[in-house]
Amino acid sequence: MTVEVPKSVANTLVDIKAYAQETPLDEAFAWLRANAPLAQVQPDGYNPFWAVTLHEDIQAVESQNDLFLSGERTVAVCDAKREANTEELPVRTLVQMDNPDHMAYRRLTQEWFQPANLRNLQERIREVAKDIVDSMAATGGECDFVNDVALRYPLRVIMEILGVPPEDEPRMLQLTQELFADGDPDLGRDGDKGDSSGALEAMLEFVGYFQQMTEARRSNPSDDLASAIANGEIKGEPIGDLEAMGYYLIVATAGHDTTSHTVSGGMRALAEDPALLAALQADPTLVGKFVEESIRWVTPVKHFMRTAAEDTELKGQKISKGDWLMLCYRSATRDAAAIEHPEVFDIGRKQNKHVAFGFGPHVCLGQHLARMEMRLFWEELLPRLKSVRLAGEPTGVESNFVSGPKSIPIRFEMT
């Protein structure tokens, strides 16, 4: 029997304010998981799509990349007007690719992000973590953790790996926020009238910046990731301009934004629960579980869209060729069928089978780097952190694609 999804629930799935507030979104997901876990919805102004809200269903879709495609329609949900007027983008990223291209392009930098290579970067990343912790201590015991700490740390790490000079980091941060949070009144580009023009302008600025970098690295290659991209070959041919720009874009944005959201979520959990800080300081080996639970709790990438390549069936529902599916990752990380007591931030859980990094062939390329960065940061901060509490009301980023904390005012004591 088909259950009709209330329009209010459907609209919540695309409402950027619901993603910032979290509670309305989680309530909508809970209703869907209980009543219509795989349902076709049509928010006001949007073309219809299937909301995939269960952990096992998302894994099923992600495991069948030849059946559920990334490149046929946009990978982030957008309203019908935007979808109809989508211009030819100046980039083509990994998240927009299907096989055989996806695997061919993924292999170009895959070794850079594997644990064996990342071990060579660990000492330098720890130095960056120490510097950031020192700067936090220098604030005098009160700061906005997101803006003063969390945004700066992973940005510095990924820009060093990419080869972007420190003086350009503020520009990279601003462009990232304008691209991922173009609808947020504090982060979106001025003049954006809800038609994604601000995000497109930010993307074009990224392209202009990295076109210059490509020319420089082709003339004078170095040992950074930008040189590997600029001089990369796919099937014996130089990488195309669209794909090179896409590579730079995904590394320069997702390479830090998702990590800063997750670190911020971890700090909020500490500020709200003094027992959590005491537990981590009593047993530092729990840091890895703390990191993993922070990833699940925040789930910074809230969804990806897939398109059915042919008529098929999923959980008894007939999916037609061309149908759009929203993989609701935040819902999956709160699915009690997969994760015990998912409504609780718990570093003691035995299994944490979240899908916050995605699943299957499209699983996040930078997941090992992200985990290492967070682990090293907390290893540096936790031994020095005597206490922490909220100093104001936290706020969230207004974005239904990539989002997390926007502001977390804290008061703290450090050694």
JORABEL-V396724 format. One record per backbone hydrogen bond with DSSP energy under -1.0 kcal/mol. CO is the residue of the C=O (numbers start at 1). NH is the residue of the N-H. E is the energy in kcal/mol with one decimal. If there is no record, write none. Layout:
BEGIN
{{CO & NH & E} {CO & NH & E}}
END
This chain:
BEGIN
{{6 & 10 & -2.1} {7 & 11 & -2.8} {8 & 12 & -1.5} {9 & 13 & -1.2} {11 & 14 & -1.3} {15 & 19 & -1.3} {16 & 20 & -1.4} {17 & 21 & -2.3} {18 & 22 & -2.1} {21 & 23 & -2.3} {22 & 26 & -2.9} {23 & 27 & -2.3} {24 & 28 & -1.9} {25 & 29 & -2.5} {26 & 30 & -2.4} {27 & 31 & -2.0} {28 & 32 & -2.2} {29 & 33 & -2.9} {30 & 34 & -1.8} {31 & 35 & -2.4} {32 & 36 & -1.9} {37 & 53 & -2.0} {39 & 51 & -3.2} {41 & 49 & -2.4} {43 & 46 & -2.3} {45 & 80 & -2.6} {49 & 41 & -3.3} {50 & 326 & -3.7} {51 & 39 & -1.3} {52 & 328 & -2.3} {54 & 58 & -2.2} {55 & 59 & -2.0} {56 & 60 & -1.8} {57 & 61 & -2.3} {58 & 62 & -2.8} {59 & 63 & -1.5} {61 & 64 & -1.5} {64 & 67 & -1.1} {64 & 68 & -2.6} {67 & 309 & -3.2} {69 & 307 & -2.2} {75 & 305 & -2.0} {79 & 83 & -2.7} {80 & 84 & -2.3} {81 & 85 & -1.6} {93 & 96 & -1.3} {94 & 97 & -1.6} {98 & 102 & -1.8} {100 & 104 & -1.8} {101 & 105 & -2.8} {102 & 106 & -2.3} {103 & 107 & -2.0} {106 & 109 & -1.1} {109 & 112 & -1.1} {110 & 113 & -1.0} {111 & 114 & -1.2} {114 & 118 & -2.3} {115 & 119 & -1.8} {117 & 120 & -1.3} {118 & 121 & -1.2} {121 & 125 & -2.5} {122 & 126 & -2.5} {123 & 127 & -1.7} {124 & 128 & -2.0} {125 & 129 & -2.4} {126 & 130 & -2.6} {127 & 131 & -2.3} {128 & 132 & -2.3} {129 & 133 & -2.5} {130 & 134 & -2.6} {131 & 135 & -2.1} {132 & 136 & -1.9} {133 & 137 & -2.3} {134 & 138 & -1.7} {136 & 139 & -1.4} {137 & 140 & -1.3} {141 & 412 & -2.4} {143 & 410 & -2.8} {144 & 148 & -3.0} {145 & 149 & -1.5} {145 & 150 & -2.7} {146 & 151 & -2.5} {149 & 153 & -1.6} {152 & 156 & -2.1} {153 & 157 & -1.8} {154 & 158 & -2.5} {155 & 159 & -2.1} {156 & 160 & -1.8} {157 & 161 & -2.0} {158 & 162 & -2.5} {159 & 163 & -2.4} {159 & 164 & -2.2} {161 & 225 & -2.6} {162 & 226 & -1.6} {165 & 168 & -2.0} {166 & 169 & -1.5} {168 & 172 & -2.0} {169 & 173 & -2.4} {170 & 174 & -2.5} {171 & 175 & -2.5} {172 & 176 & -1.9} {173 & 177 & -2.3} {174 & 178 & -2.3} {175 & 179 & -1.8} {176 & 180 & -2.8} {177 & 181 & -2.3} {181 & 184 & -1.5} {184 & 188 & -3.0} {189 & 192 & -1.8} {196 & 200 & -2.1} {197 & 201 & -2.4} {198 & 202 & -2.2} {199 & 203 & -2.3} {200 & 204 & -2.3} {201 & 205 & -1.9} {202 & 206 & -2.2} {203 & 207 & -2.5} {204 & 208 & -2.4} {205 & 209 & -2.3} {206 & 210 & -2.7} {207 & 211 & -2.1} {208 & 212 & -1.4} {209 & 213 & -1.6} {210 & 214 & -2.4} {211 & 215 & -2.0} {212 & 216 & -2.0} {213 & 217 & -2.7} {214 & 218 & -2.2} {215 & 219 & -1.6} {216 & 220 & -2.7} {224 & 228 & -1.3} {225 & 229 & -2.2} {226 & 230 & -2.9} {227 & 231 & -2.1} {229 & 232 & -1.5} {232 & 239 & -2.3} {234 & 237 & -1.6} {237 & 234 & -3.2} {240 & 244 & -2.7} {241 & 245 & -2.7} {242 & 92 & -2.1} {242 & 246 & -1.9} {243 & 247 & -2.2} {244 & 248 & -2.4} {245 & 249 & -2.5} {246 & 250 & -2.4} {247 & 251 & -2.2} {248 & 252 & -3.0} {253 & 256 & -1.8} {253 & 257 & -2.6} {256 & 260 & -2.5} {257 & 261 & -1.9} {258 & 262 & -1.8} {259 & 263 & -2.6} {260 & 264 & -2.1} {261 & 265 & -2.1} {262 & 266 & -2.0} {263 & 267 & -2.0} {264 & 268 & -2.2} {265 & 269 & -1.9} {266 & 270 & -1.9} {267 & 271 & -2.6} {268 & 272 & -1.7} {273 & 276 & -1.6} {274 & 278 & -2.0} {275 & 279 & -2.2} {276 & 280 & -2.1} {277 & 281 & -2.2} {278 & 282 & -2.0} {279 & 283 & -1.7} {283 & 286 & -2.1} {284 & 287 & -1.7} {286 & 290 & -2.3} {287 & 291 & -2.6} {288 & 292 & -2.1} {289 & 293 & -2.5} {290 & 294 & -2.1} {291 & 295 & -2.2} {292 & 296 & -2.1} {293 & 297 & -2.8} {294 & 298 & -2.3} {295 & 299 & -2.5} {300 & 403 & -2.4} {302 & 329 & -1.1} {304 & 327 & -2.9} {306 & 325 & -3.1} {307 & 69 & -3.2} {308 & 322 & -2.7} {312 & 319 & -2.3} {314 & 317 & -2.2} {317 & 314 & -2.4} {319 & 312 & -3.1} {320 & 323 & -2.5} {323 & 308 & -2.4} {324 & 50 & -3.0} {325 & 306 & -2.4} {326 & 52 & -2.8} {327 & 329 & -1.5} {328 & 332 & -1.9} {329 & 333 & -2.1} {331 & 334 & -1.4} {332 & 335 & -1.4} {335 & 338 & -1.9} {335 & 339 & -2.3} {341 & 344 & -1.8} {352 & 354 & -1.4} {355 & 358 & -1.9} {357 & 364 & -2.8} {360 & 363 & -2.1} {364 & 367 & -1.2} {366 & 370 & -2.5} {367 & 371 & -2.2} {368 & 372 & -2.2} {369 & 373 & -2.9} {370 & 374 & -2.3} {371 & 375 & -2.5} {372 & 376 & -2.7} {373 & 377 & -2.2} {374 & 378 & -2.4} {375 & 379 & -2.2} {376 & 380 & -1.4} {377 & 381 & -2.3} {378 & 382 & -2.3} {381 & 384 & -1.6} {381 & 385 & -1.1} {384 & 415 & -2.3} {387 & 413 & -2.1} {389 & 411 & -2.6} {395 & 406 & -3.2} {395 & 407 & -1.6} {397 & 399 & -1.4} {401 & 302 & -3.1} {404 & 397 & -2.9} {407 & 395 & -2.1} {408 & 145 & -2.4} {409 & 391 & -2.8} {410 & 143 & -1.9} {411 & 389 & -2.4} {413 & 386 & -2.5} {413 & 387 & -1.4}}
END
